[in-house]
Amino acid sequence: MHPVLDMSVVEELLSFADDGDPELLMDLIQMFLEDGPAKVAAVTSGLAAGDFDQAERAAHSLKGSSGNLGARLLQEVCEELQQSTRQHQLEVSQRLAPQLQAKFAEAEVALRNLLATYQH
């Protein structure tokens, strides 16, 4: 079982703060939690409409933000989706969509828990 978050990435983000202030990390998590559901929905609706470009753009964007926060499993599914949509592989993409939703949900819980540890 792989951890949902690669804590070395989280620690690296924390190291950017001069005084150990987790504000950058907290801001990145907030943006991810606010934007992520729309990106997951854009992948799903893009696939439903046969709009591979929309699905690919959303997967690419989510891949970047999940990677920035160390959500490696989500990042990997996004990478696979990005490739399958780029190649217009609808069946492969549709098989990956539920994995995307599941991995996003796992990352969301882990990041909300992490955020809670830094909020006073």
Protein Blocks (a to p, Z undefined) as FASTA:
>chain_A
ZZfbdfklmmmmmmmpmnlpaklmmmmmmmmmmmmmmmmmmmmmmmmnopaklmmmmmmm
mmmmmmmnopaklmmmmmmmmmmmmnopaklmmmmmmmmmmmmmmmmmmmmmmmmmmpZZ
